Amino acid sequence: MEARADVLASIPLFAGLPARQLRRILKSAIEDDYDAGTAIVREGGPGETLFVILEGAARVVRGGRTIARRTEGDFFGEISVIDGRPRTATVIAETRMRCLVLYQRELKGIVMGEPRAAWSMLQSLAARIRDL
């Protein structure tokens, strides 16, 4: 678990969180593997999970067009987790991938109880908006 906590601590979304909060996140997360070519989430589909890429790479597709790529340390699925609306894009594994999967209820509890986590998420979202 310590190695996974180190990985989480290196991700801007979770950087600066105390070790206790990182362990809480890991306790509520599951780890999942995806083969290359797998659509991990689909545009328009339900979105109750946030994915943190531990290994591999993915492309983000909206309206049939690749709009971004995500690699180790990146995350995706945050918009639907926050607003509860359908997914805004499809994410397809370009390589074999290993991800931490965080569920909305647990993530919300962490963000509501840890202002640094909320601020970090806002900073990460603002950076993504700037990059559009």
C-alpha positions as CSV (number, residue, x, y, z in Angstrom):
1,M,0.0,0.0,0.0
2,E,2.9,2.4,0.7
3,A,4.1,2.2,-3.0
4,R,0.6,3.0,-4.2
5,A,0.4,5.9,-1.7
6,D,3.6,7.2,-3.1
7,V,2.1,7.0,-6.6
8,L,-1.0,8.9,-5.5
9,A,1.1,11.6,-3.7
10,S,3.0,12.2,-7.0
11,I,-0.3,13.0,-8.9
12,P,-1.1,16.7,-8.8
13,L,-4.7,15.9,-7.9
14,F,-3.6,14.4,-4.6
15,A,-0.3,16.1,-4.0
16,G,0.0,17.6,-0.6
17,L,-2.5,15.4,1.0
18,P,-1.5,13.8,4.4
19,A,-0.6,10.2,4.3
20,R,-3.8,9.4,6.3
21,Q,-6.0,10.8,3.5
22,L,-3.9,8.9,0.8
23,R,-4.5,5.7,2.7
24,R,-8.2,6.5,3.0
25,I,-8.4,7.0,-0.8
26,L,-6.5,3.8,-1.4
27,K,-8.8,1.8,1.0
28,S,-11.9,2.9,-1.0
29,A,-10.3,2.4,-4.5
30,I,-10.0,-0.7,-6.6
31,E,-7.3,-1.5,-9.1
32,D,-8.3,-2.5,-12.5
33,D,-6.5,-3.6,-15.7
34,Y,-7.5,-2.9,-19.3
35,D,-6.2,-4.3,-22.5
36,A,-5.1,-2.1,-25.4
37,G,-8.1,-1.0,-27.5
38,T,-10.6,-1.3,-24.6
39,A,-13.0,1.6,-24.2
40,I,-12.8,2.3,-20.4
41,V,-15.6,4.9,-20.4
42,R,-17.9,5.9,-23.2
43,E,-19.1,9.3,-24.2
44,G,-22.7,9.8,-22.9
45,G,-22.4,6.9,-20.5
46,P,-22.9,7.1,-16.7
47,G,-20.1,8.5,-14.7
48,E,-19.7,7.6,-11.0
49,T,-15.9,6.8,-11.2
50,L,-12.6,8.7,-11.5
51,F,-9.6,6.8,-12.9
52,V,-6.0,7.4,-12.0
53,I,-3.6,5.9,-14.5
54,L,-0.9,3.8,-12.7
55,E,0.6,2.3,-15.9
56,G,-0.1,2.7,-19.6
57,A,-1.6,5.3,-21.9
58,A,-5.0,6.3,-23.2
59,R,-6.6,8.6,-25.7
60,V,-9.6,10.8,-25.0
61,V,-12.1,10.8,-27.9
62,R,-15.1,13.2,-28.3
63,G,-17.4,13.0,-31.2
64,G,-15.1,10.5,-32.9
65,R,-12.0,12.8,-32.7
66,T,-9.0,12.4,-30.4
67,I,-8.8,15.5,-28.2
68,A,-6.2,14.5,-25.6
69,R,-3.9,11.7,-24.4
70,R,-3.5,10.6,-20.8
71,T,-0.5,8.7,-19.4
72,E,0.8,7.4,-16.1
73,G,0.0,9.8,-13.3
74,D,-2.9,11.4,-15.2
75,F,-6.5,11.0,-14.3
76,F,-9.8,11.1,-16.2
77,G,-13.5,10.9,-15.4
78,E,-13.5,13.8,-13.0
79,I,-16.2,15.9,-14.7
80,S,-18.9,13.3,-14.5
81,V,-17.8,12.4,-10.9
82,I,-18.3,16.0,-9.9
83,D,-21.5,16.9,-11.7
84,G,-23.2,13.4,-11.9
85,R,-24.0,13.9,-15.6
86,P,-23.1,11.6,-18.5
87,R,-19.5,11.2,-19.6
88,T,-18.2,14.0,-21.9
89,A,-15.8,11.7,-23.8
90,T,-14.8,8.1,-24.5
91,V,-11.4,7.0,-23.1
92,I,-9.7,4.2,-25.0
93,A,-6.6,2.3,-23.7
94,E,-3.8,2.7,-26.2
95,T,-1.6,0.3,-24.3
96,R,-2.3,-2.2,-21.6
97,M,-3.3,-0.1,-18.6
98,R,-3.6,-0.4,-14.9
99,C,-5.8,2.2,-13.1
100,L,-7.0,3.0,-9.6
101,V,-10.8,3.4,-9.8
102,L,-12.3,5.9,-7.2
103,Y,-16.0,6.0,-6.6
104,Q,-18.0,9.3,-6.4
105,R,-19.3,8.7,-2.9
106,E,-15.9,8.1,-1.3
107,L,-14.2,10.8,-3.3
108,K,-16.8,13.3,-2.3
109,G,-16.4,12.4,1.3
110,I,-12.6,13.0,1.0
111,V,-13.0,16.3,-0.8
112,M,-15.6,17.5,1.6
113,G,-13.5,16.6,4.6
114,E,-10.1,17.8,3.2
115,P,-10.0,21.3,1.8
116,R,-6.5,20.7,0.4
117,A,-8.0,17.9,-1.8
118,A,-10.8,20.2,-3.0
119,W,-8.3,22.9,-3.8
120,S,-6.0,20.5,-5.6
121,M,-8.9,19.2,-7.7
122,L,-9.9,22.8,-8.6
123,Q,-6.3,23.6,-9.7
124,S,-6.1,20.4,-11.8
125,L,-9.4,21.2,-13.5
126,A,-8.4,24.8,-14.1
127,A,-5.1,23.6,-15.7
128,R,-7.1,21.3,-18.0
129,I,-9.5,24.1,-19.1
130,R,-6.5,26.3,-19.9
131,D,-5.1,23.6,-22.1
132,L,-8.3,23.3,-24.2
